[in-house]
Amino acid sequence: VTIPAGKWFFRPVFSSYVHDFQTEQQANLAVNKNNFFYDNFVDRWDVSGGLDIGYEVFDKTKLVVGYRYGHQNQGTLLKEVSPGHVSNVDSPYVNNYQRFLVGVEGSPAPWMKVAVLGGPDVRDWQRDTPVGFDRDKVLWYLDALVSLLPTKDDTVTLKITNFDQPAFTSQSVYEDLKYDLVWRHKFSE
């Protein structure tokens, strides 16, 4: 929802991502009596909310600042909690984050459209993240879309998305970096 106010706009935002792998984890205590586990992908989810504020600096082009507060979580993991006893425990990569964003939106030229928003994530990790995990590393978020209109029948779009999330086996956090390049041509009416 974008609320215009003269040269300003205000946009409350909410986002939710749920990845349900439809799998389960099962203990296999019979193998060499070493409590091996059958490890499946761990369900994960992310929810965030915040506000974007934009100001029109040029005709049809706005500078934007934004803020998001979010939470990333995963399903529980099987873990040996005492000799011969297995229980479900929380993933060590559960975290809250604050995302500080800057960007630009609009059409700075008749042949171009942009929507770029990026900035650092400040994370508050669960206290039992593994030894060696860099809890203070700055993670970066980027959501960028640039469309070029070289002719009235052609549109070339580049989209880049970059964010971090707990890995599907809960053994780490990984950077998800996607590039999409699309050329669309209208051959006739």
Secondary structure as UniProt FT lines:
FT   STRAND          3..5
FT   TURN            6..7
FT   STRAND          8..19
FT   STRAND          26..28
FT   TURN            29..30
FT   TURN            32..33
FT   STRAND          36..38
FT   STRAND          44..58
FT   TURN            59..60
FT   STRAND          61..74
FT   STRAND          77..82
FT   TURN            83..84
FT   STRAND          85..89
FT   TURN            92..93
FT   STRAND          95..109
FT   TURN            110..111
FT   STRAND          112..125
FT   TURN            127..128
FT   TURN            131..132
FT   TURN            135..136
FT   STRAND          139..151
FT   TURN            152..153
FT   STRAND          154..166
FT   TURN            168..169
FT   STRAND          173..185
//
